[in-house]
Amino acid sequence: MNPSTALARVLVDELLRGGVTDAVVAPGSRSAPVALALAAAERAGALRLHVRIDERTAAFLALGLARASGRPVPVLTTSGTATAHLHAAVLEADVSGVPLVALTADRPPELRATGANQTIEQPGLYGGAVRWAADVGVPEAGREAAQNRYWRSVVSRALLAATGVLSADPGPVHLNLAFREPLLPDGDPAPSGEWAGRDGGAPWTAAAAPGPVADPLPAGQRTLVVAGDGPTALGRAWAAGAAAAGWPVVAEPSGGAWTGDAVRGGALLLGVADWLDAHRPERVVVVGRPTLSRPVSALLADPRVSVQTVVATPRWPDAGRSSALVTRAAPPVGPAGDDGWAAAWRDAAGRVGTAVDALLDAAPGLTAARLARDVVAALPAGRLLVLGSSTPVRDVDRLAVPRADVTVLANRGVAGIDGTVSTAVGAALVHGGPAVALMGDLTFLHDLQGLLTGDGEPRPDLTVVVPDNDGGGIFAQLEPGRPAHQRDYRRVFGTPHGRDLVAVAQGLGWEATAVRDAGELPAALALGGPRVVVVRTDQRAEADLAVALRDAAARALG
């Protein structure tokens, strides 16, 4: 077989041996050897291939597949600007610890810096955002055994770096693959002879898992667990341990600790200064990476509180620069807290929840805030919920009742709105059952291409719920508007789009439903996907409701 075919088939064979079950391809000429090798692997039943015409969409689809499955997922592009479109997803995978494998086809070295078509400097393109990168080099004839060892060891190392088996620090990797013509395959369809891998389908290089974690943290202090976005298994373990210890938990939806033992509306409680003064913890144990709430950030920066951060990787969150201890400690296994103090937290959460529900139910129309609460409540057990990184994830955090029987994902690594539809599609495709995504209208429009699936491509059982307030309502909630700037607000922050989102979704081949009141929501969610459910809301009313919710929490705790 020609050298380009050999590299492509060995690479794909070693990816399969390393646990890859899904791969994503964006079309291109220079990447043809690998694309055709992946297609052949799918025909053989060895993996599932997903093809997208847009590289950014392809990258976020791979991100969603990898995030939901925990397995490395390669995304393949041709050379040139196509490779740049992976960068946003690589950045998200970096901060979120998702095993994304960027495979970028390239021109050979003699064409670089010559003005050759679709040629840029691709080695090192993603900088420090990747755990490991290799410019693999051009395959050559006559060095079969040496190249086979090299290629297989490079792929194994990339997968081990991506999954974090040795480092406990999973994340994206980059393999830059230069090919000379001929690009179309020839020879035997499967690697054999000098191109063969290890016997029995084993990977070229394997690794042992890291050792045990440290002992549990000591008892004896009033301890609050703050759980942010992070590994689901770590969050669930700490939610269970905190419940056993009698420690209240304030958990963000996407970190695994957002279970029935978590305090509902913890950010609202922490925002009531008088109540917090009387119930301030002595110690806060941080699990994952909290990013959603200013009251949580303020608590972590409070010098009266000892902040201790539990980590699963060599990286740890410390935005307030306040961590006194960083540890791999195990969760507590028995009573370790002040029962009366913890009971006061649970009682306060109940009172705030009652006040929040009354206010949401009394509000005219179906607001985005009520929609967030009601979508979570309406989901049957076992559902996947993907949240957009603007208002929806914050509304769920403050207002919904935490649930252990729903898996919640969100791109909270860099917290961008780009690629959210594609991430949700990827996550839904590996979830194995119906899934729901909740995202704002601008988030939805930002990744419309994610709705586009070609003939024969797998289609997800995904319902995308979109509160449509004709623009970016989050800005009205995050920063108080000054009267001098109000005349420019709607144009530069509100960014009205003026589009019928039902028609937009239908134009891209999805069923679409408009919901006008709360009573219609359960039936719309039960229709199944792929479907878009659009709920019209009012941007100004949402901002006013956010203030009213904070006031209601203060009155409930007064």
Backbone torsions as a table, in degrees:
resi	resn	phi	psi	omega
1	MET	NA	155.2	-179.1
2	ASN	-71.9	160.1	-173.9
3	PRO	-58.5	-39.3	180.0
4	SER	-64.6	-42.0	176.7
5	THR	-62.1	-41.6	-178.1
6	ALA	-61.5	-48.5	179.6
7	LEU	-60.1	-45.8	-177.2
8	ALA	-61.0	-45.0	-175.8
9	ARG	-73.3	-35.9	176.0
10	VAL	-67.0	-43.1	180.0
11	LEU	-59.1	-48.9	-178.8
12	VAL	-65.4	-40.4	178.2
13	ASP	-59.8	-42.1	-178.4
14	GLU	-73.5	-31.9	173.4
15	LEU	-60.2	-43.3	179.7
16	LEU	-64.7	-41.6	178.7
17	ARG	-64.2	-27.6	-179.4
18	GLY	-87.8	7.4	173.3
19	GLY	102.8	6.2	179.3
20	VAL	-72.4	130.5	178.9
21	THR	-121.4	-16.6	178.8
22	ASP	-134.6	146.3	175.9
23	ALA	-143.9	152.1	-177.5
24	VAL	-123.5	136.8	-178.4
25	VAL	-128.0	134.8	163.9
26	ALA	-107.0	136.5	-169.8
27	PRO	-67.8	151.9	178.0
28	GLY	179.8	164.2	-177.3
29	SER	-82.6	-50.6	-173.5
30	ARG	-65.5	-25.7	-179.8
31	SER	-87.8	4.7	-174.2
32	ALA	-54.3	-42.2	-178.0
33	PRO	-58.4	-42.4	-178.3
34	VAL	-74.9	-39.9	179.4
35	ALA	-59.0	-43.5	-179.6
36	LEU	-71.2	-32.6	175.8
37	ALA	-67.4	-37.6	176.4
38	LEU	-67.3	-40.5	177.7
39	ALA	-62.9	-39.1	177.7
40	ALA	-65.1	-37.6	178.1
41	ALA	-65.1	-37.3	177.3
42	GLU	-66.3	-42.3	178.4
43	ARG	-60.5	-30.9	178.6
44	ALA	-81.4	-1.1	179.4
45	GLY	79.2	17.6	-175.4
46	ALA	-90.0	-21.8	178.0
47	LEU	-157.3	174.3	175.1
48	ARG	-111.8	127.0	-176.6
49	LEU	-104.5	139.2	177.8
50	HIS	-123.9	129.1	-178.3
51	VAL	-116.1	131.5	177.2
52	ARG	-132.8	146.6	-177.6
53	ILE	-82.4	-14.8	-175.0
54	ASP	-114.7	124.6	-175.6
55	GLU	-64.9	-36.7	179.0
56	ARG	-64.9	-44.9	175.9
57	THR	-59.5	-42.8	179.2
58	ALA	-59.9	-42.3	-177.8
59	ALA	-65.6	-43.6	179.9
60	PHE	-73.5	-28.8	171.4
61	LEU	-61.6	-46.6	177.3
62	ALA	-61.9	-37.5	177.4
63	LEU	-60.5	-45.9	178.4
64	GLY	-63.8	-40.9	176.9
65	LEU	-61.0	-44.8	-178.1
66	ALA	-71.0	-39.2	-179.4
67	ARG	-64.5	-43.6	-176.5
68	ALA	-75.2	-32.1	-176.2
69	SER	-93.6	-24.4	-173.9
70	GLY	76.7	3.1	-179.8
71	ARG	-102.1	152.9	177.2
72	PRO	-67.1	139.0	179.1
73	VAL	-128.9	118.2	176.9
74	PRO	-80.8	145.7	171.5
75	VAL	-125.8	127.5	-172.0
76	LEU	-110.0	132.9	174.0
77	THR	-129.2	164.8	168.7
78	THR	-80.6	-173.2	-174.4
79	SER	-85.9	173.1	175.3
80	GLY	83.6	-144.4	-175.3
81	THR	-62.6	-21.3	176.6
82	ALA	-54.0	-37.2	-177.7
83	THR	-69.3	-30.2	-179.4
84	ALA	-67.1	-27.9	-177.5
85	HIS	-71.2	-11.2	174.7
86	LEU	-81.5	-13.7	-164.8
87	HIS	-63.1	-41.1	-178.6
88	ALA	-61.6	-42.9	178.7
89	ALA	-68.0	-35.1	176.4
90	VAL	-63.0	-41.6	178.6
91	LEU	-62.9	-43.0	177.9
92	GLU	-64.0	-43.4	179.2
93	ALA	-63.5	-35.0	178.2
94	ASP	-60.1	-55.0	-174.2
95	VAL	-74.1	-30.7	-179.9
96	SER	-87.5	-9.9	-179.9
97	GLY	70.7	44.4	-178.0
98	VAL	-104.1	132.2	-175.3
99	PRO	-78.9	72.9	177.6
100	LEU	-90.6	134.9	-178.8
101	VAL	-114.5	108.1	179.2
102	ALA	-87.1	116.5	176.4
103	LEU	-109.4	108.4	-178.0
104	THR	-112.5	117.4	173.9
105	ALA	-71.1	150.9	-174.2
106	ASP	-143.6	160.3	169.2
107	ARG	-73.8	156.2	177.2
108	PRO	-69.8	162.1	-174.0
109	PRO	-55.3	-33.1	-176.4
110	GLU	-69.4	-12.5	177.7
111	LEU	-99.3	-8.2	-179.9
112	ARG	-75.7	146.5	179.0
113	ALA	59.2	30.3	178.6
114	THR	-121.0	-2.1	-173.6
115	GLY	82.3	13.0	179.5
116	ALA	-64.8	150.2	-176.0
117	ASN	-57.6	137.0	176.2
118	GLN	51.7	44.5	-178.7
119	THR	-125.4	122.5	173.9
120	ILE	-132.5	176.8	176.3
121	GLU	-84.3	96.1	-175.0
122	GLN	-87.2	-30.2	177.7
123	PRO	-59.6	132.7	-179.0
124	GLY	74.7	14.3	-174.0
125	LEU	-58.3	-36.1	-174.4
126	TYR	-97.8	5.9	172.7
127	GLY	54.3	-137.3	-177.8
128	GLY	-79.1	4.6	-179.7
129	ALA	-77.0	-13.3	-179.7
130	VAL	-104.6	149.2	177.8
131	ARG	-72.0	-30.6	-179.7
132	TRP	-160.6	148.2	179.4
133	ALA	-143.5	150.8	177.1
134	ALA	-145.6	132.6	168.5
135	ASP	-90.5	98.9	-163.0
136	VAL	-66.2	-27.3	-179.7
137	GLY	93.5	161.9	-175.1
138	VAL	-82.7	129.2	176.7
139	PRO	-67.4	144.4	-176.8
140	GLU	-130.9	156.9	176.2
141	ALA	-82.2	148.8	172.5
142	GLY	92.9	0.8	-179.9
143	ARG	-130.5	46.0	-169.3
144	GLU	-59.5	-53.4	-174.5
145	ALA	-64.1	-43.3	-179.5
146	ALA	-65.6	-42.4	-180.0
147	GLN	-68.2	-37.5	178.1
148	ASN	-59.2	-46.6	177.3
149	ARG	-60.4	-45.1	-177.7
150	TYR	-62.9	-52.3	-177.1
151	TRP	-61.2	-44.3	-178.1
152	ARG	-67.3	-38.4	179.0
153	SER	-68.0	-36.5	177.6
154	VAL	-63.8	-45.9	-179.8
155	VAL	-64.4	-43.9	178.3
156	SER	-59.9	-44.6	-179.5
157	ARG	-64.1	-39.6	178.6
158	ALA	-61.5	-43.8	-179.4
159	LEU	-68.1	-38.7	177.6
160	LEU	-65.7	-38.6	177.1
161	ALA	-67.5	-40.4	-179.0
162	ALA	-65.0	-41.6	-177.8
163	THR	-83.7	-13.1	176.8
164	GLY	69.1	28.2	-177.8
165	VAL	-59.3	-42.7	-178.5
166	LEU	-92.2	-36.3	-174.2
167	SER	-87.7	-16.4	-169.4
168	ALA	57.0	29.0	-176.2
169	ASP	-137.3	71.6	-178.4
170	PRO	-65.8	159.4	179.5
171	GLY	168.0	-171.5	-174.7
172	PRO	-77.4	153.9	173.3
173	VAL	-133.2	163.8	-176.2
174	HIS	-135.7	123.4	171.1
175	LEU	-115.0	116.8	177.7
176	ASN	-95.9	123.0	-167.8
177	LEU	-118.0	103.9	179.5
178	ALA	-88.2	132.8	-178.9
179	PHE	-127.3	136.3	166.6
180	ARG	-98.2	155.5	174.3
181	GLU	-70.5	150.5	7.5
182	PRO	-78.2	145.7	-177.8
183	LEU	-98.8	-25.7	-178.4
184	LEU	-78.8	145.2	-171.2
185	PRO	-74.6	156.0	170.2
186	ASP	-148.5	177.9	177.2
187	GLY	78.7	-168.7	-177.6
188	ASP	-61.8	141.0	-176.8
189	PRO	-71.7	-20.0	-178.2
190	ALA	-124.2	144.8	179.0
191	PRO	-63.0	132.9	178.4
192	SER	-152.1	174.5	-179.7
193	GLY	61.9	-126.6	-179.6
194	GLU	-71.2	-11.4	177.7
195	TRP	-95.5	6.0	-174.2
196	ALA	-74.9	154.7	174.8
197	GLY	-95.8	-167.0	179.4
198	ARG	-62.4	154.3	176.9
199	ASP	-63.7	149.6	174.2
200	GLY	73.9	14.3	179.6
201	GLY	74.6	14.5	-179.0
202	ALA	-73.1	151.0	174.7
203	PRO	-66.8	157.9	-179.8
204	TRP	-62.3	-40.2	179.1
205	THR	-133.5	128.4	176.1
206	ALA	-112.7	171.2	-178.6
207	ALA	-146.8	150.6	176.9
208	ALA	-89.4	149.0	179.9
209	ALA	-69.8	157.3	179.1
210	PRO	-68.4	169.5	-175.6
211	GLY	-76.0	-172.8	-175.2
212	PRO	-71.0	162.7	177.1
213	VAL	-83.5	173.8	-178.4
214	ALA	-75.4	174.3	177.9
215	ASP	-66.6	159.5	178.2
216	PRO	-60.4	157.8	176.5
217	LEU	-68.1	149.7	180.0
218	PRO	-69.0	152.7	176.8
219	ALA	-86.1	-170.8	172.5
220	GLY	102.6	-1.9	177.7
221	GLN	-126.0	152.5	171.3
222	ARG	-70.8	111.0	-169.3
223	THR	-118.9	130.1	172.6
224	LEU	-110.6	132.5	174.8
225	VAL	-96.4	124.2	174.9
226	VAL	-109.2	115.2	-175.5
227	ALA	-113.4	120.3	177.3
228	GLY	-104.3	-165.1	177.6
229	ASP	-62.1	138.6	-178.5
230	GLY	172.1	-171.9	-178.6
231	PRO	-58.1	131.3	-176.7
232	THR	-60.5	-42.8	-177.2
233	ALA	-62.8	-40.8	178.9
234	LEU	-64.4	-44.3	179.6
235	GLY	-63.2	-43.0	-179.2
236	ARG	-66.3	-39.2	178.8
237	ALA	-62.0	-41.9	-179.5
238	TRP	-74.2	-30.4	174.7
239	ALA	-63.5	-44.2	178.8
240	ALA	-66.6	-43.3	-179.9
241	GLY	-64.8	-40.8	178.8
242	ALA	-64.7	-38.1	177.6
243	ALA	-62.9	-41.3	178.8
244	ALA	-65.9	-33.8	-177.8
245	ALA	-82.6	-14.6	-175.2
246	GLY	81.3	24.9	177.6
247	TRP	-98.0	126.9	175.1
248	PRO	-66.4	152.7	-177.3
249	VAL	-125.6	125.6	169.4
250	VAL	-105.7	110.6	-170.1
251	ALA	-123.0	136.8	170.1
252	GLU	-78.0	153.8	-171.0
253	PRO	-61.9	-29.4	-168.3
254	SER	-100.5	17.8	-176.3
255	GLY	-108.5	2.8	179.0
256	GLY	92.0	-24.5	-179.1
257	ALA	-90.1	1.9	-177.4
258	TRP	-82.0	70.3	-176.2
259	THR	-113.5	-177.4	179.8
260	GLY	-62.9	-16.4	178.3
261	ASP	-85.3	-9.1	-179.7
262	ALA	-79.0	152.7	178.5
263	VAL	-74.8	125.4	176.0
264	ARG	-71.5	135.5	175.4
265	GLY	63.7	37.3	-177.4
266	GLY	-57.4	-35.2	179.4
267	ALA	-64.7	-34.5	177.2
268	LEU	-67.6	-41.2	177.4
269	LEU	-60.3	-48.6	-176.7
270	LEU	-66.4	-19.1	178.7
271	GLY	-82.7	-5.7	178.6
272	VAL	-96.9	101.1	-168.7
273	ALA	-60.4	-44.5	-176.9
274	ASP	-64.3	-41.7	179.5
275	TRP	-65.4	-42.5	-179.3
276	LEU	-64.2	-36.5	178.3
277	ASP	-57.7	-34.8	-178.2
278	ALA	-86.8	-12.6	-173.6
279	HIS	-133.9	25.0	-177.3
280	ARG	-66.5	134.5	175.9
281	PRO	-71.3	155.2	171.8
282	GLU	-82.7	-30.3	-178.6
283	ARG	-135.8	139.3	172.1
284	VAL	-117.9	122.9	175.4
285	VAL	-98.2	118.1	-178.4
286	VAL	-96.4	125.9	176.5
287	VAL	-121.9	128.0	-175.9
288	GLY	78.1	-156.2	-172.4
289	ARG	-128.6	95.9	179.3
290	PRO	-75.1	130.3	-177.5
291	THR	-138.2	-9.0	-166.2
292	LEU	-86.0	-29.6	-162.6
293	SER	-121.7	128.4	174.2
294	ARG	-66.1	-39.4	175.5
295	PRO	-60.4	-36.3	175.8
296	VAL	-65.3	-45.0	178.8
297	SER	-60.4	-39.5	179.3
298	ALA	-65.5	-39.4	178.1
299	LEU	-63.0	-42.1	-178.2
300	LEU	-67.8	-23.1	178.0
301	ALA	-92.1	-1.2	-177.5
302	ASP	-73.1	119.9	-178.2
303	PRO	-67.1	-13.4	178.9
304	ARG	-80.5	-5.4	-175.7
305	VAL	-115.3	134.4	173.9
306	SER	-86.8	119.1	-178.5
307	VAL	-99.7	124.3	179.0
308	GLN	-126.1	126.2	-170.1
309	THR	-108.8	124.0	177.2
310	VAL	-94.9	130.1	-175.6
311	VAL	-123.0	152.3	171.2
312	ALA	-111.5	-8.0	-177.4
313	THR	-134.3	171.2	176.8
314	PRO	-68.8	-8.7	177.6
315	ARG	-97.8	144.9	176.3
316	TRP	-140.9	149.2	178.3
317	PRO	-81.2	139.2	177.2
318	ASP	-162.7	56.8	-174.9
319	ALA	-61.3	-30.8	178.5
320	GLY	-87.3	1.7	-177.2
321	ARG	51.8	44.1	-172.0
322	SER	-121.9	-2.8	-176.5
323	SER	-64.5	122.7	176.4
324	ALA	-89.5	-19.8	-178.2
325	LEU	-148.1	133.4	171.9
326	VAL	-117.8	126.9	-169.9
327	THR	-148.0	156.5	170.1
328	ARG	-99.9	29.7	-174.6
329	ALA	-57.5	147.4	175.7
330	ALA	-79.1	158.1	175.9
331	PRO	-63.8	155.6	175.1
332	PRO	-64.7	158.2	-175.7
333	VAL	-120.8	3.5	-179.6
334	GLY	-164.2	-178.1	-177.0
335	PRO	-55.1	131.3	-177.8
336	ALA	-149.7	8.2	-173.3
337	GLY	-126.3	-177.1	177.9
338	ASP	-90.5	106.1	-174.6
339	ASP	-60.9	-39.0	-179.3
340	GLY	-66.0	-41.3	179.2
341	TRP	-66.5	-44.3	178.5
342	ALA	-64.3	-37.5	178.1
343	ALA	-64.0	-34.7	177.3
344	ALA	-64.3	-36.8	176.1
345	TRP	-64.7	-44.3	-179.1
346	ARG	-65.3	-40.4	179.0
347	ASP	-63.8	-43.4	179.9
348	ALA	-62.8	-41.2	179.1
349	ALA	-62.7	-38.1	177.8
350	GLY	-64.5	-42.4	179.8
351	ARG	-66.4	-42.2	178.4
352	VAL	-65.1	-41.5	178.5
353	GLY	-59.5	-41.8	177.9
354	THR	-62.3	-42.8	179.9
355	ALA	-66.3	-41.0	179.3
356	VAL	-63.3	-46.0	-178.8
357	ASP	-61.6	-41.6	179.9
358	ALA	-62.6	-41.4	-179.1
359	LEU	-69.0	-43.4	179.9
360	LEU	-65.0	-41.0	-178.3
361	ASP	-68.6	-28.9	-177.8
362	ALA	-84.5	-18.0	-177.5
363	ALA	-65.2	137.6	179.1
364	PRO	-69.1	137.0	178.6
365	GLY	77.0	175.9	179.3
366	LEU	-96.1	98.3	-179.5
367	THR	-76.2	161.2	176.5
368	ALA	-62.4	-34.6	178.9
369	ALA	-64.6	-47.8	177.9
370	ARG	-65.2	-37.5	178.7
371	LEU	-57.2	-43.4	179.7
372	ALA	-60.7	-46.3	179.1
373	ARG	-62.8	-44.7	-173.3
374	ASP	-73.0	-34.5	177.2
375	VAL	-61.8	-46.1	179.8
376	VAL	-61.8	-43.5	-178.0
377	ALA	-66.8	-30.5	-174.4
378	ALA	-83.4	-12.3	-174.4
379	LEU	-71.9	129.7	171.6
380	PRO	-65.4	157.5	178.1
381	ALA	-58.6	143.6	178.0
382	GLY	91.5	-4.3	-179.5
383	ARG	-73.2	155.7	169.0
384	LEU	-100.2	135.6	176.7
385	LEU	-125.1	121.2	176.9
386	VAL	-107.7	128.8	-174.6
387	LEU	-112.1	135.5	172.4
388	GLY	-69.8	153.4	-170.6
389	SER	-92.3	26.2	173.5
390	SER	-112.2	-118.4	-177.6
391	THR	-69.2	-40.2	-174.1
392	PRO	-55.3	-45.6	-178.1
393	VAL	-65.4	-32.5	177.9
394	ARG	-72.5	-39.1	177.5
395	ASP	-64.7	-42.4	176.9
396	VAL	-62.7	-41.8	-179.6
397	ASP	-59.3	-44.1	-174.5
398	ARG	-84.3	-30.5	-162.4
399	LEU	-119.1	-25.9	-175.5
400	ALA	-82.5	156.1	175.1
401	VAL	-82.2	122.7	-178.0
402	PRO	-58.9	145.8	-178.1
403	ARG	-136.9	130.8	177.1
404	ALA	-83.8	-18.2	-173.7
405	ASP	-95.0	12.5	175.7
406	VAL	-125.9	132.5	176.2
407	THR	-88.9	124.4	-176.7
408	VAL	-115.1	128.1	177.2
409	LEU	-124.8	149.9	174.9
410	ALA	-157.7	148.1	176.7
411	ASN	-82.8	77.6	-176.6
412	ARG	-97.9	3.0	178.8
413	GLY	-60.4	-59.7	175.2
414	VAL	-109.3	-7.2	172.3
415	ALA	61.7	31.4	174.3
416	GLY	-81.8	160.5	176.7
417	ILE	-91.2	-8.6	-176.5
418	ASP	-70.3	141.9	174.3
419	GLY	75.7	13.1	-174.3
420	THR	-69.5	-41.1	177.4
421	VAL	-60.3	-46.5	-178.5
422	SER	-64.3	-40.9	176.4
423	THR	-59.3	-44.1	-179.4
424	ALA	-64.9	-40.4	177.9
425	VAL	-62.0	-46.3	179.5
426	GLY	-61.7	-45.3	179.9
427	ALA	-63.8	-39.1	-179.8
428	ALA	-66.3	-34.8	-177.5
429	LEU	-67.2	-26.3	178.2
430	VAL	-102.9	-3.8	-177.0
431	HIS	-69.1	-36.6	178.4
432	GLY	89.2	13.7	178.7
433	GLY	-168.5	-179.7	-179.3
434	PRO	-60.2	145.8	-179.0
435	ALA	-136.2	157.3	179.0
436	VAL	-130.8	140.0	171.6
437	ALA	-121.3	137.4	177.7
438	LEU	-119.5	118.2	-177.1
439	MET	-150.0	153.4	179.1
440	GLY	-70.6	168.9	-175.4
441	ASP	-67.1	-38.2	178.6
442	LEU	-69.9	-36.7	174.9
443	THR	-60.5	-43.6	178.3
444	PHE	-61.2	-48.7	-178.0
445	LEU	-67.7	-30.9	-178.5
446	HIS	-63.0	-25.2	-176.7
447	ASP	-129.6	40.0	178.9
448	LEU	-56.1	-34.0	-179.2
449	GLN	-58.0	-24.2	178.7
450	GLY	-63.7	-20.4	177.7
451	LEU	-77.3	-17.5	-172.3
452	LEU	-84.5	114.0	176.1
453	THR	-120.9	133.3	-177.9
454	GLY	-74.4	169.5	177.5
455	ASP	-58.9	131.9	177.3
456	GLY	85.4	-6.9	178.9
457	GLU	-79.0	146.7	177.4
458	PRO	-59.4	136.9	179.2
459	ARG	-111.8	134.0	-173.8
460	PRO	-82.1	150.9	168.8
461	ASP	-85.8	74.1	-172.0
462	LEU	-125.4	130.3	172.1
463	THR	-108.7	117.6	179.2
464	VAL	-97.4	115.5	-179.8
465	VAL	-98.8	125.5	-173.8
466	VAL	-125.5	106.5	167.7
467	PRO	-71.7	116.6	-172.8
468	ASP	-104.4	101.4	175.2
469	ASN	-108.4	21.3	177.2
470	ASP	57.5	46.6	174.3
471	GLY	143.2	-166.6	-172.6
472	GLY	-91.8	81.7	-176.8
473	GLY	-69.2	-18.7	-175.8
474	ILE	-61.9	-31.0	-175.4
475	PHE	-67.1	-30.5	177.5
476	ALA	-69.3	-23.2	-179.1
477	GLN	-89.6	-33.0	-172.3
478	LEU	-80.1	-35.2	-177.4
479	GLU	-128.9	125.8	176.9
480	PRO	-60.3	129.8	-179.2
481	GLY	-75.3	139.1	173.9
482	ARG	-93.3	139.2	-176.3
483	PRO	-54.2	-33.9	-177.6
484	ALA	-64.8	-21.3	-176.0
485	HIS	-104.4	-0.7	-174.1
486	GLN	-63.6	-32.9	-177.0
487	ARG	-65.1	-25.2	-179.7
488	ASP	-99.3	-7.2	-171.5
489	TYR	-59.9	-50.8	-171.7
490	ARG	-62.7	-37.6	-177.4
491	ARG	-73.8	-48.2	-170.8
492	VAL	-92.9	-17.9	175.8
493	PHE	-114.8	-48.3	-179.2
494	GLY	-65.9	-31.2	177.5
495	THR	39.7	63.6	-178.6
496	PRO	-62.3	139.0	-178.6
497	HIS	-104.6	-27.6	174.4
498	GLY	63.7	27.1	-176.7
499	ARG	-110.1	149.0	172.9
500	ASP	-83.1	103.0	-173.1
501	LEU	-70.6	-24.5	174.1
502	VAL	-63.8	-46.9	179.1
503	ALA	-65.7	-37.7	178.7
504	VAL	-60.8	-47.5	-179.5
505	ALA	-63.7	-42.6	179.8
506	GLN	-64.0	-34.6	178.5
507	GLY	-64.8	-21.8	178.4
508	LEU	-101.7	13.7	170.3
509	GLY	91.8	10.5	178.6
510	TRP	-103.3	144.6	167.6
511	GLU	-64.4	147.8	-178.2
512	ALA	-143.5	142.9	-175.4
513	THR	-134.7	137.5	174.0
514	ALA	-100.2	132.8	178.1
515	VAL	-114.9	131.4	-174.9
516	ARG	-110.8	-20.5	178.0
517	ASP	-147.8	167.7	-173.0
518	ALA	-62.1	-31.8	-178.1
519	GLY	-66.5	-22.6	-179.1
520	GLU	-84.4	-15.1	-171.5
521	LEU	-64.4	-49.9	-177.2
522	PRO	-56.8	-41.1	-179.8
523	ALA	-65.9	-37.7	179.5
524	ALA	-66.5	-39.7	179.0
525	LEU	-68.3	-26.4	-177.4
526	ALA	-81.4	-8.2	-176.9
527	LEU	-70.5	-25.0	179.5
528	GLY	85.1	168.0	-174.3
529	GLY	-120.6	178.1	7.9
530	PRO	-75.0	129.3	-175.0
531	ARG	-152.6	148.9	172.5
532	VAL	-115.3	129.3	177.2
533	VAL	-112.5	118.8	-175.7
534	VAL	-108.0	130.2	178.9
535	VAL	-122.0	116.3	-178.7
536	ARG	-77.5	127.8	178.8
537	THR	-131.6	173.5	-176.7
538	ASP	-112.6	124.4	-174.0
539	GLN	-62.9	-45.6	-177.8
540	ARG	-68.7	-39.8	179.1
541	ALA	-63.4	-34.4	178.6
542	GLU	-64.2	-41.6	178.9
543	ALA	-64.8	-41.4	178.6
544	ASP	-65.0	-38.0	-179.5
545	LEU	-66.4	-35.5	178.1
546	ALA	-60.2	-41.2	176.6
547	VAL	-66.5	-42.5	-179.3
548	ALA	-63.1	-35.5	178.8
549	LEU	-66.2	-40.5	176.9
550	ARG	-64.1	-40.7	179.2
551	ASP	-66.0	-39.5	-179.9
552	ALA	-64.1	-39.4	177.5
553	ALA	-63.3	-41.4	179.4
554	ALA	-64.0	-41.6	178.4
555	ARG	-66.2	-38.9	-179.2
556	ALA	-64.0	-28.8	-177.6
557	LEU	-101.7	1.9	-176.8
558	GLY	-77.0	NA	NA
